[in-house]
Amino acid sequence: MESIISNQILLKEKLGFFGILKEAAKIPFKNLNFIIFTCLTLLPLLYSLSIYESMFTQTIIEAAKVLREEAEAQAKMESDCILCSHLSWVEWTHVTNLDYLIGKISQKLVILVLSHIGILHLCDLISTIATVNSSSLLYAGHKADSSLKEMFTKHVMDARLKGPLITSIYAMLFASVSLLGLFSLLLYVYVMGATSPLFMIIFLIMFVAMLGKYLEWLAVWDMGVVISILEEKEGDVAIVISSYLSGDNRRTGIFLMAGFVLWRVILRVMYVFLALNGGGSKIWVLVVHVVLFGFTNVFKWVCFVVYYVDCKKIRSKKEVSLVRGDGVLSV
């Protein structure tokens, strides 16, 4: 009974998804210089992101053109193929379409990947360090009256780059491998879609299950980056600590990541659609998309500062209750 009461108290003390969003939204208004500071430190990311998104749009346009031309050619060949089996033909065309597409845009994909893991990642990390350091002080109630000069001085003098860089590389590698797994499952769903509905459903279930775990891991990795910025931890050590601290608050992390990933997907889909059909307003579409993406990224890291503090409080109170003997039965 005591362990159940202890767990109920912990649940009540959790901020939860909406509580974290509410607390994070308050932080910028504790010191308006924080808004100016984050905007200025965000400029390198916005500039590199605009170049990256322009390249990404051109790749999407070329991919759409290649798929359209290949579909027309395959339709003509299918109409001429009388002796072939329909199911084997459909499966074969699915595979050849993907192979042809990858062959056509592989060079641009390599450039996109290299630019993402290079310049874009470094600019993102610089913005992240500035955001996490300043927002953590404001959330703790310190430096609420700091001037813009003091914020920049602290960012330049006190910020550590090595630890967060190592941890962010770990997080990026883990996320990339997981995304490759998700992408491969989607390819199987696509290939099996017209030939084997049973296998398509199996791969779809596997994709949904892996997507849920990916969002959970993504929250752990991102909080590991926050830990490496605020504490002298780096790499796998920061990620292990993040996993330990978030053990009783994983659901909130999943909801946070699901919300930000969904919002980014919506932004990306809207941007691609408007860029393909925007005519002379493409530059404005790019500017709006990049600005929204950049400020969403800032708000995400502010939320993860609050999430980190929330996880730390929950873990500390649980450890205290275990020492007192209140939660021994639940271990």
Secondary structure by P-SEA (a helix, b strand, c coil): caaaaaaaaaaaacccaaaaaaaaaacccccaaaaaaaaaaaaaaaaaaaaaaaaaaaaaaaaaaaaaaaaaaaaaaaaacccccaaaaaaaaaaaaaaaaaaaaaaaaaaaaaaaacaaaaaaaaaaaaaaaaaaaaaacccccccaaaaaaaaacccccaaaaaaaaaaaaaaaaaaaaaaaaaaaaaaaccccaaaaaaaaaaaaaaaaaaaaaaaaaaaaaaaaaaccccaaaaaaaaaaaacccaaaaaaaaaaaaaaaaaaaaaaaaaaaccccaaaaaaaaaaaaaaaaaaaaaaaaaaaaaaaaaaaaaaaaaaaaccccccc
